[in-house]
């Protein structure tokens, strides 16, 4: 499936970002090579929520440079695969996996085409943090998720809460700033040489990028439309990155200041099971 103009812009941007991220202290790829038991902070948070995956097959959609994907393998998953539309990220993930001695397959391609590109179904489909905001069409995405799952298999996602997506800190105040509802042809568009890690962002020359906010209802309905049963939803007060300048870090998670912590959720988790019968 050909990439549309939005996807082409995002792909070029993420190819540039991947080159910065592989040498960043934030991702710390050398630590995984030196420490065979190391698990990413993202997967460490998700592991008790996903449950025991020893001996289960798993695919990580929108896997980026592979730290979370390798972490799934280190938790005992077998026949582990990762898919991403950034050819640079996938190339780096393959080198990283080899350096770690991990048995992980990485595939480059459009997430909408995941079932065909991967050629098999899995016990677990995992989508990590900061993923679906780069997708315009959740219906096609959910169809791909379902196509990658074995009957009875589990899908899990943890993502920025769509309510939090709306807010920005302006002059010390956290205020609603962006649209809650963004249609496929009405993304939030940025044009800046920026990424969320340390490293030289000036090397990011493809600066145009597009994001979409997807409501909980949109995610729920997309999954259930394609033969999955949503079994659980949780909302979290913490997030993986410094959501606003006044956010405070506790452990390896970021929270709103104490007096604002009850104001809104920052992330959500959702579990779904593929039905064994239509």
N, C-alpha and C positions, 0 to 999 in steps of 0.2 A: 504494500500500500504506500503510495507516494505521500510524502510529508506536505502539509499545507504551509502557507507562508508563515503563520504563527509558529508552527513546529520547526520550520527551518531556522527562524531567528533564534528560538530557544536552543535548538541543537547546536548551532554555532557558538552561542554564549556558553553552553555547558561544556563544549569541547575546550574552550579557553579556560573555564573554571577548573576543569579536571587537571590541567597542567599546573595550576597554582596549588590545588588541594593535595596532590601527591607528595609535595615537599613541605606541606604545612605542619607546624607543631600540633595543631588542633587534631588532625587525623592521625598523626604519629605512626605512619606505616611501619617504621623500623621497630617500634615496640611490639607489634604483632609478630614480626619475624624473630625477635629475640625472646619473646615470651609465648611459648606454644599454647598456653592456656588462656591467653588474654581474650576477653570478650568486649565488644564495643559497649559504650555507655547506653546507646540506644537499645541494643538487644538485651543488655543486663536489666534494663527497666522492663522490657517486654517479656522476658523469659518466664517469670511466674504467671503472667497473664496468658501466655500461649499454652503453657503446660509442657509436659514431657514430650520431646520430639525425637528421642533416641530411636533409631531404626526407621524413621519416617522420611519419605522423600519430600523435598521442599524447593520451591522456587521463589526468588526475591525479585519482584517486578520493580523497575526503576531503581536498579541496584547501585548506580554511580560507580565508585572505584572499588567497591567490594568488601569494605570492612564489616558491614553488617551481614553480608552473605557468608563470609568466612566464619563469622561468629555463630551462625546457624549450624554450620558444619561442626564447629567445635562443641556445640551442645549435643551432638550425636546424630544429627540428621544425615541421611545418606542420599545419594543421587541428587546432590544440591546443584541448582543452577541459578544464575542471575541474568537479567535482561535489562538493557538500557539503550536509549536511542543515540547516546553519545559514543561514537566510535573511539574517541580518545579515551574516555572513561573505561570502556570495555577493554581496550588494549592495555591500559594501566592495571586494570583489575586482573587480567590474565598474568601479567608479570608479577604482580603482588602475590597472587595465589600460588604461583610456582615457587616464589621465594619462601613462602610459608609452608610449602609442602602439602598444600590443601588440595583435595580432589573436588574442585568446583568447576563447572562448565559456565562460561560466560558467552552470551549471545548478544550481538548488536542488532537493534531493529526497533521498529515502532511497536509500542506496547499494545496497540490495537491488534497487531498481528501475532501476538505472543503464542497462541495455541499452535499455529502453523510453524512458526520459527523454532519452537521448542520440540514439537513433534511427539509429545507425550503428556500425560497428566500426573499430578502430584497429590500427595496427602495434605500438604500445606502450601497455600499461596500467601506470601507475606509481602506487605507493602509498608515500607518504612516511613519515616518522618519527612515532611516536605516533599511530597510526591504528587498527590492528586491536584494540587494547586497549579501544576504545569499542564493539566489535561483539560481540554475544552469540552469534550463529549463524554460524559460519564456513562451513558448508555452503551457506547461501543467499548469503553473500558470495562464495564461490568460483564459484558458478553465475553471479553477476553479472559477475565478472571474465572468465570464459570467454565470456559473452555479448557483452562489449565488445571482444573480441579477434578480429581476422581470423585465419583459418587460417594457421598458420605464424608468427603474431605472438608478441611477447615480453611476458611479465609480469615485473616486478621489484619487490621489496619490500626495504626495510631497516627493521628494527624492533628494539625493545628485546628482548633475549634473555629467554626465559621463565624461565631460571634466575635471572638478575639481578632479575627482577620480585619474587622471593620475599624478597629481602634488604632490610634497613633498617639504618641506623646508630643504635645505641642506646647512650648513655653511652660514646661513643668506640669501640664495637665493632660490626663489621658482622655482623649475625646474621640467620638465617632468621626471618621474621616473618609473611609472608603465605602463603596457600595456593598451591601450584603448580597444582593442579587446581581450576578454577572452572567449574562447569557454567552453562548459559544462565540458570538461575534462582537462581544463587548467586554474584552478583557481589560484588566489593569495593565497598562503598558509602561515600562520603564526604559530609560536610555541612559545608562551610566556604567562606568567601569568600576564595578564593585563586586565583592563576594564576601561571604560570612566568615571566612577563615583569615588567619594571618597569612602573610605572603604578599607578593608584589601584584596588586590588582591592576597596575598600569599595563600589564601584559594582556589584559582582557580587551581585545580590539573589536570583538563583536558584542556590542553593548546593548542592543535592543532585546528586550525580554518581555514575555507576556504571562500573566497569571490570572487564574479564575478562582472565585470563592464558591464553594459547593456546600449547601446547607446539609444538615443531618438528614432531613427528609429526602433530599436529592440522592444522597449516598444510599440510604435505606431503600428507596424505591428502585434505584438502578439495580441493586443486588437482587431484590426479591423478584423483579421482572424477569431476571435471567436464571430462575430455578434455584435460588438460594434462600435459605431461611435464616434471618437475622436472629441470633440467639441471645445476644447480650450487648449492651451499650454502657460505657462508663465515661464520665467526664473527669478531667484532671485539673488540679490547680497549678501544676508546674508545666514547663515547656523546655525544650532542648537548647534554646538560644536566648540571648538577651532581647526579649520581646520589645521592651521599651527601655530607654536609658535609666529609668529609676528602678528597674527590676533588680532583685537581689539573688545572688547565687547561694544555694544551700545544698551541700553535697555536690552532685554534678548536674543539678537541675536549677532552672531559673523560676522565680516566683514574683508576683506583684508585691509591692511593699505591704507590710503587715496590715496596715489600716485599709488597704484596698483588696485584700486577698479574697474576700467573700464576694467581690463585685461581679466576677464572671469566671467561667472555665477558660483555660488556655489551650487545652488539648482534649481530644476524645479518642476512645478506643471502641472498635466495633468488631464483633465476631459473627461469622455466618457459616452455615454448613450447606454444602451442595446436596440437594434432595436426591434420594436414591431412585425415585420414580418421578416422572413428569408431573 
